[in-house]
Amino acid sequence: LEFRRVLFRSLLIPGTCDTPPEVPKQNLRGEIGGTVMLLHGVDAQGMPEDIRMGRSAGTTPAHRRLDWAAIQHLRTCRFVPETVHPLPKGHAWSREYVFRVE
């Protein structure tokens, strides 16, 4: 028996999440970037819920700060409510954050 979680891009409401997340200051000094994939649901009010880590930026404290920044940013976003576009049970929306330090 194989269980595969299908990832969907959530239906983000334009204007609710336009500014990119801030790269933590410690990461800017150390020029440490990374990619974070978050999985989440959307409640009846369009708020993200059940936020989970799909892929962490890494295992160092600097990478964990990027994970935290992505989670904090996702909490500010608003989506089309789950009642409008329901997902099958056991599935999740996905959102990827790429932190580039230049």
Order of alpha helices (4+ residues) and beta strands (2+ residues): beta-alpha-beta-beta-alpha-beta
